Amino acid sequence: MHVDFTGKVAVVTGGGSGIGRAICQEFARAGARVVCVDLDPRGGEETVAQIRREDGEAIFVQADVTRSEDVQRYVREAVERFGRIDAFANNAGWEGAFAPIVDLPEEQFDRIMAINVRGVFLGLKYVLPVMIQQRDGAVVNTASIAAYYGSATMVGYSASKHAVVGLTQTAALEVARFGVRVNAIAPGPVDTRLYRAIVEAKQPGQLEEYNERMRAVTPDQRLGEPQEIAWLVLFLSSDFARHINGATIVIDGGLTAQSPTPRGVRQ
């Protein structure tokens, strides 16, 4: 099976690092013209530079996904530059602060929800009309295995990822008749900055020990790799997945397939 995006256009938020960067790179390797969106210009420009070094085509758009005007601008720049949007990886996210509910500052909760929920909502709100007009397109939202359970001290992150699943299902129902699909991915632990930040917040200074415990309880005995998550995004964005809609696909090496899920190792 060969996924070919030659002549197609992919927009990726959070493309300046981690999973988002891997998604940008894999879309470009599959022939897509890539619009890398990120708040951090250094990370976003580096992603674009890496793609161009491999003779791919990409542009960077700096944007805060919580701001409607920024989201409308990255959509507008994608369409003005490339004429359409075929694939949208609605990926930008933030782990936020970690504290019990009674101790978490309200502004911290609001910021997590703004990035992880409002950012996904705004992306859908302004990308979907382009795809509806085309009567073609695929969206992949980034949730997490944290969408399937609660986790002490992670109320904002967990709640926001639960919300991404709901947004995905609702959007899929609304646009399916236009030939547009909306799915989500739910990664488990993947060795990225976000994952390391979560571990550091929950168990400071114990990253290696935590990783050893994680490998021990994960059926395939390893962490995920950003490229593996990107491959799933490309599959869900391709015609090979044209009958998959409104789904959230878990990619975690079998971690959440266990019953009960091991305590103390959840992302």
N, C-alpha and C positions, 0 to 999 in steps of 0.2 A: 504494500500500500504506500503510495507516494502522495503526499499532500502538496499541492501546487497552488500557490497564490500569485502567480505571475499576472501582472496587470491589475491586481487588486490593491486596496488601500486598507491598512490597519492602523487604528488609533489605540494607543496604550497609555493609560494614566499610571503614575508611579513608576515610570519607565527609567528613572535615573539610577536605580540600584536593585539588587536582589532579584526577586521573581519577575518584577516588571522589566528589568534590563534583559533578563533571559528571554522573556516573551518578545520583546522588540527584536532581539538578535535572531530568534528562530523564525519569526515572520519574515524578516529580511532574507534569511537564508532560503526560505521557501519562495522567494520572488516578490513579496509584497513591498509596496512603498509604505514606509512607516512614519507615523507622526508620534514622536515620543513626547509625552506630557509629564512635567514634574515641577514641583515648587522650587527645587534646588537646581539652579542653572549649571553648576559644575558637574553634577551627576548626569543631568540630561544631555549636556553637550558631549560628555565622555561616551555615553551610550551611542550617540549619533556618530561620533568619530570612529568608534569601534566598528560600527556597521559599514561606514564608508571605506574603512581599511580593507574590508572584505568585498568591496565593489558593490555594496548595497546602496539603496536610496532611502534617505531618512532626513527628517527635519525635527528640530526641537521647538516646542512651545512651552514657555514658562507659564504656569497657572496654579492658582489655589483652587482646588476642586470644591471648596465650600462656598465660593463666590460665583453667583450666577453669571456675572459679566465675564469672568475668566473662562467658565465652561463654554459659554456661547462663543467666545473668541477662539478657543482651540477647535471647536467644531467648524466655525467659519473659515479658519485658516486651512484646515484639512480639505474642505470642499473647494475653496478658492484655489488652492495649490494643486490638488489632485482630482477634483471633480466629483468625488463620491466617498462614501465610507462603507466598506464591505464587512469589516470585522472591528469590533470594539471590545478591548480588554479593559473592563471597568475595575481597575486593580488597586488604585491608590488607597492606602490605609495607614493607620497609626495604632500602636499598642496602648498609648496613653499612660496614665498614672495607675498605680496598684495600691489599693487600700480597702479595708472593709467599707461597706456601704455607709456606715455611720460616720466614717472618718474622711471619705472622699469629698474634696471640695466640689461644689456644684459646678464651678467653671471648668474643672477638669472633665467631669462627666459630659458637659455640654460640648467641649472641644472634641472629645472622642466621637461622640455621636455626629457632630458636624462633619468630620472627615469621613468616617466609615459608613454613615447612613445618608446624610444630606449629600455628600459627594457622589455616592452611587446614584441617588435619586436624580440629582441634577444632570449627571451624565446620561441617564436614561431619558430624561425629559427633553434634552436637546439633541441627542444623537438619533433617537428613534424616529423623529419626523423625517430625517434624511433617508433612513432605511425604508420607512413606509412609502415615501415618494418613489424610491427605487423599486419597491416591492421585492426587496431582497436585502439580506444582511443577517449577521449573527453577533450577538452580545454574549460575553462571558464575564460575569461578576465574580470577584474574589471574596468568598466567605472564609470559613475555617472549620476545622473539626470542633472548635469552640462554639459553633452554632448548635451543637447537639447536647450540651449539658451546661450546668452552672459550674463556676470555678471560684472558690473563695478569693477575695481581693481583686478579681478581674471583672467586676460588674459591668463596667463600660465596654470593654472589649467583647465580652461574651454576649451582652445584650445587642451590641451593634452587629455582630455576625449573625445572630438569630434574625435580626431585621433584614439583612442582606438576602437571606433565603426567602423571606416573605416578599420582598421587592421583586425578586427573580420570578417567583411563581405568578405574582399578579401581572407583571409586565408581559410574561409569556402568554397569558390568557388574552391580554388586550391586543397583541400584535400578530398573533399566529395567522390570522386570516389574510394578512398582508404579505405573507411569505417571509416574515422576520422571526427569528428564534432568539430566545433569551434563556441562558442556562447559567449555572454557577459551579465553581469548584470549591472544595473544602479541603485544603491541604492540612496535613499533620505537621509535625516538626520538620522544618527545612532549614538548612544551615545558611541563614541570612542575618542581616543586621537586626531585623525585627525580632527574629527568634532569639538571638543572643541578648537583646534588650529585655525580653520577657523573662528569660532565665535569670539575668542579673538582678532584675527587680524582685523576683520571687525568692531567689537563693543567691545572694551576693557572693561573688568570688568562687562559685562552685560550678562553673560552666563545664569543665571536663568531667567532674564527678557526675553531674546531671546527665551529660551526654552518654556516659557509660551506662547509667541506669536506664536511659531511654532505649539504647540499643538492646539492652538485655530483655526488655519487655515488649519490644516491637517484633512481630513475627519474622520480618526479613532482616532484623538485627542491624539496622542502620537508619540514619537520617535521610530524608529526601534531598534531592538536588534541585536547584532552581530550574535547570534545563528540563528535568522530568515534568515539572509543573507546566512549563511552557509547551511541551509536546502535547499535553492534555488540552490546553487552551487552543492550540492549532487544530487538533482533531475536532473539538466541539465547534470550531468556527468554519469547518470544512463541509463539503457536500457529503462526506462519509457519515456525518452526524445529522443529516437533514431531517430525520424523524425523532431526534432528541430535542425536547422542548420543555422548559419549566423544571428541569432536573437540577439537582445539586449532586455533583460527583465527588465522592470522597477519594482522596489520594494520600494514604498515610501508611503504606506498608502493612496494612492489616491491624493497626493499633486499635481502632474502635470496633473492629469485628469481634474482639474478645469480650467475654461477659464474666464478671464485670470488668470495665476498663480499669487498668491499674491506677491506683490513687497516686497523686503527687507527681504525675508525669505528663499531665495534659498541657497542651499549648493554649 
